[in-house]
Amino acid sequence: MRPPLLPRLLVPRLPFFYGWIVLACICLAGFARQGPAVAVLSVFVVPMTDTFGWSRTEMAGAVSLGGVLAAFVSPALGPILDRRGARLILCLAVLSTGLATMALSLTQSLLVFYLLFCFARMVWAGPFELGLYGAINNWFVARRARATSIATLAQMSGLVALPIIAQLAMHDGDWRRGWIAIGITVLAVGFLPVWLFLVRRPEDVGLVPDRLSAAAAAAAAPEPRYSRAEAMRTRAFWLLSLYTVLVFPVQAGVSLHQAPHLIEVGLSPMVAATVIGFFSAMSSVASFGIGFLPRRWPVRFALSGAAALLALGTAGLVGVAAAIPAYLFAGLFGLGIGGIMTLLPMAWADYFGRESYGAIRGVALSMQVIAQATGPLASGALRDLTADYTASLVLFAALAALAIAAALAARPHAPASTASA
């Protein structure tokens, strides 16, 4: 597949590595990705349930069902990503997310809400995840940690900005204006740069990852090369998958219900929105900081540290009753989320290489999104059953604590020398 015209014209004339332009496109798409994120939906939970009389479980079910749908499409998208690259996948993802979130302003029933939000959430969980990190891992190897941290930071900035944009747009309680503002922002930020400038991999424009010379690339340590079948026969694959299954219910369950929990314990809706912004900002701090960790440090240690922060932050939210402790424990939770969102895509590429990254990650992603889908549903159901969020927060803190052990056990295997076709 030929790269777009603009990159072919620009590459010979640029005094710097074209991968940085690719990374900028990925950052903008990552910001746009957050339109249907659970942190964004969180600010709509109270006004929409007040309007329609829905239960928290019914609303959370849309997040869960969207994740289940992504579990079906992700394994099929992975090989397409390996063959054709991320440009088409990300362009369609941005376009469909922007249109779907704007259309949510027309919601008149639970069925319409489910059709639109489940579709947007499926795109968020599957195509966006594969496309963003597939593109990064194709363009960067030695600088993968730095590039991944920058891209995740851009996504976290979307989590900071979009809930506040939505809250400002619906300052008089009109949640429909909030969804319109989200959709317009997604389309304005994410579509054109990806369409015009994204290239599948550096080799397509005569470059190599990290702009190493061909001689330097040949002299570098060999990158792991696993096929999907080979990766699935390793212990590391299943331990990383177990870690994923443990932490992502926590990420989604706490994120979606964080604002309603804070409002129920007596904080104002605007304070709750700014707490969400603060937890997203701390996620950004963690994402950026990870890029400066020495690459010689085993990634499993960083993964275990992120899970520990997640457990502490979640447990602390149980007894929160004022703004300052809410900021404190939401901040710890955000640091853990930022670590997980940055480290896991990097770990999959470090352990199994970039040649079949899409196919391998597609299988793991199906487990991730199903696990992610259980979190909001469990949290909503426990809240409806017990009238508060204490039981769900205790459950999620325990899951995060178990993930610490899974990460420490996930040692990489010796690199496979070849990958199957």
N, C-alpha and C positions, 0 to 999 in steps of 0.2 A: 504493500500500500504506500503510494507516494505521499510524502509530507505536504502540508499546505504550502502555497506559493510564498507567502511572506517569510517563513523560516528559511526556505531555500535561498531567498534573496539576501537575508540578513546574515546568515551564518558566516559566509566568507569575509564579511566586512566588520564583524564585531571584534572589539579588542578584549572581550571577556567571554567566558564559557556560556554557551547558549542555555545550558541547564538552569541558570539563574532566572532566565525569562520563563522557562517551563515552571520553575518553582513559584514564580509570581502568579502565573495562571492558576496553579494548584491552590495557592493561598486564597485567591478570589473565589474560586469554586468552593473551597472549604468553608469560607464565610457564608456563602449563599446556601450551602447545605443545611444550615441550622434552622431554616424556616419551620420544619415540622419537628424540631428537637423537643424532647420532653420538658426541658427548661422553659422553652417558649410556650408550649401548650399549658404549662403550669399556671401562667398568668391569666389564661382563659377559663380555667376550671371553675372558679367561683362565679363569674358573670354568666357563663353559659349554662351551668347547672341551675342557677337562679332563674334564668329565662325559661328553660325547658322542663325543669323539675327532674332532670336525670340524676341517677345515683353516681357516686364517684367510681364504683365498679364498672358501670356502663361506659363511662367516659374513658376510663383506663383501658377498657377492652379494645378500643380502637388502636391504641399503641401496641398492644400485644398481638392483635390480629395482623397488623401491618408487618410486624417482625416475623410472624409465621410465614406470611407470603414471601418475604425476602429469603427465608430459608429454602424455599423451593426454587427461586430464580438464581440464587448466588452460585451454586455448583455449575449451572449451565453457562453463566456469564464469565466464569474464570478462564476457560480455554479461549473464549472470544477475546478477552482482554490480552492474553498472551500472544494471539495471532495478529490482532488489529490495533491494539493500543487503546489508550484511555480517552482519546479525543471525542469520538462519537458517543461513547457511553456517558461521559460527563456533560456534553452538550445537551443530550436528551434528558439527563437527570436534572440539570438546572432549569430547562424549559418546563418540564412537567411539574417540578416542585413549585415554581413561581405561579403557574396557572392554577394548580390545585389549591394552593394556599389562598390565592385571591378568591377562588370560587367558594371557599369555606365561608366567606362573608354572606353567601346566599343561603346558608343552612336554615332549613325550616323543620327538620325532623332528625331523629337519631340515625335513620337509614342513610340520609344524605351525608350527614357528618361522617359516618363509617365509610361510605364509598370514597369520599374525597380524602379523608385523613389517612385511612388505611393505605391508599395508593401512595400518598406523599411519604408516609412512614416506610413503606416498602422500598421506595427509591432511596430514602435516607440511609436505610440499613444495608442495602445490597449494592446497587450500582455506584453510589457515591463512595462507599468504603473501599470497594475494589478499585475503582478508577483513580481515586486520589493517591492511595498508597502504592498501587501498581505503577503509576507514572513516576513517583518519587524513587522507588526501588530500582526502576530501569535506568534512571539518570545518575544515581549516586550510589557508590559503594563505600569508599573510604570516608566520605563526608555524609554518610547516610544518617547518622545520629543528628548532625546539625540541621540537615535539610528536613528531616522528619519533625524535629522540634519546632522549626519555623512554620511548617505547614500546620501542625497541630495548634500552635499558638494562634494562627489565623482562624482556625475553627473555633477555638475558645473565645476569640474576640467577637465572633458571631454570636456565641452564647451570652456574652456580656451585653452586646448592643441590641440584639433583636428583641429580647423581652422588654427592654426599656423603650425601644421604638414602638412596640405594640402598646405598652402601658400609656405612653404619651399620646398615641393616636386615639386611644379610647378613654381619654381623661374624664369624659362626662358619662362613662359607663357604656358607650356604644362599642361593644366588642367587634361588631362587623367592620368598623373602620380599622380596628387593629389588624385583622386578617388582610385587608387590602394593603395596608402599609407593609406588612411582611412580604406579600407576593411581589409588590413593586420593587422592594429592596433586593430580593433574590434575583430577579431578572436584570435589574440595572447593574448589579455587581458582577454576576457570574458568567453570563453567556458569551459575550463577544470575545473577551480575551482567550477563552478556551478554544473557541471556533477558529480564531485567526492564527494562534501562535503555538498551540500544543502539538508536540511531535512524539511519536510512539516511543522511540529509544534513540540514544545518541548515534548509534551506528547508521541510522537512516539518513543522517546528514553529515556523515564522514567523521564523526567524533567518537570518543569512548567515554565511559563514565568518569566523572570528576575531572574531565579534560586531561587525563593522563596521556602521555605519548604512547604510541603502540609498544615501544620498547619497555617503558615503565610498567605498562599494564601487563606485559608478558612476564616481567620480573616479579610482580607483586604476588602475594600469597594466593593460591588458587581459591576461587569462590566455590562454595558448595553448589552442587548441581544434582538436584533430586527431581525425579518425576513424582506425580501425585501418588502413584502406587508405592514407590520406594519410601516416600515420606511417611505414609500411613502405616508402614511396617516398623517404624521407629518408636521407641518409648517416649522420646521427647515430644513427638507430635501429640500423643494422647495426654501427656502431662500439661502441655501448653493449652490443650483443649479443655482439660479439667479446670485449670486456672480461669480460663475464659468463662466457663459455665458457672463458676462460683462468683466472679466479680460483677458480671454484667446485670444480673437481677438487682444487685445493690445499686449500680449506677443508674439504671432506669427507674427503679422503684422509688428511690429517695428523691431523684431529680424531679419527677413528675409531681409528687405529692408534698414537696418541700414547702411551697407557698401556701397551700391549704392548711398544712400542719401549723405553720407559723401564725397564720390568721386565726386559727382555732385556739391557739394559746394566748391570743390577745394582741398580737402585733398588727399594725395597719397594713392594708394592701400595698401601699407604696414602700413601706419598710421591708415587707416581704419580697417585693420585686428587687429592691436594692441588695438585700441579702443574697438573692439568686445571682445578681450581678457580681457581688463580691466573691461568691464561691466560683463563678466562672472566671473572674480575674485571677484568683489563686490557681485555678487550673492552668491558666495561661502562664503564670510564673513557673509552675512545675514543668510545663511543656518546654518553655524556653531554656530553663536551667538544665534539663536533661541533655540538651545539645552540647553542653560543655563538660559532661562527664567523660573521663578518659575511656577510650574505646576498649582498652585492655581489661576493664572491669567486667566481670560476667553479668550479662543482662538479667539473669535470673535473680541476682541480689537486688537490683533496682526494682524488679517486679514485686519482690516480697516486701520491700519498703513501701511501695505504693499501696499494696493491700493493707499493710498495717495502718497507714494514714486513713484509709477508707474506713477501717474498722473503728478507729478512735473517733473520727468525725461523726459517723453514724450513731455510735453509742452515746456520744455527747448530746446529740439532738433530742434524745429521749426526754431529758429533764429541762430543756430550755424553756425559759419563761420571760426573757427580756432581750432587748436588741443586742447588747454586747456579747453575751454568750452565744447568741444565734450567729453573729458574724464569726466568732472564734471557731465554733465547731463546723459551720458551713465552710470556713476557710480550710480547715484540715481535710474535710471531705473533698473540697475542690483540688487540693494538692494531690490527693490520691487519684482522683479522676484524671487530672492532667498527666500524671505519671503513666497510668494504664493506657490512656488513649495514644500516647506517644510511643511507649515502649513495646506494646504488643505487635503492631505492624512491623516494627524494626526487628523484633525477635524472630518473627516468621521468616523474614528475608535473610537475617543472619544465619539462622539454623539451616535453611533449605535452599537459599540462592534465589536468583531472579528469573531464571530461565522458565520455570513452571510456577512462578509465584501466584499467578491468577488461579490456576487450577487447584493448587494446594490451599491457598487462602479461601477459595470459594467453598471448599468442604468445611473448613474450620469456621467460616463465617456463618454457614447454615446453623451450626451449633450455637454460635454467639448470639444470633438474632432470636433464636428460640428461647435461649436463656434470658435475653434482654426482655423478651415479651412477657415472661412470667413475673418479672418484678413489679410493674405497675398493676397488673391484675391481682397479684397476691396482696399488695399494699392496699389497694382499693377494697378488696373483699374483707381483709382483716379490719380495716377502718369501719366498714359498714356493720361488721359483726360486733365490734367492741366499742364503737363510738369514738375512738381516737386512734392515733398512729403508733402507740407505744409497742404493741406486739410486733408490728412489721419492722420497726426500727431495730428491735432486739434480734429478730430473725436475720436481718441483713447484716448486722454487726458480726453475728456468728459465722455467716457465710464468708465474709471478708477475712475473718481470722483463719478459717480453714484454707483459704487461698494462699496464705503465707507459706504453708508447708508444701503445697503443690508447686509453687514457684521455685523453692529451694531445691526440690527434687528434679527439676527439669534441666538436666545437663545435656548439652548438644552432643550428637553422635559424630564420629569421624566423618568428614565430608565424603559423599558419594562421588566417584570420579566421573561418571557420565549420567545423563538423564535420558530416559526412554523417550521415544518420539510421541 
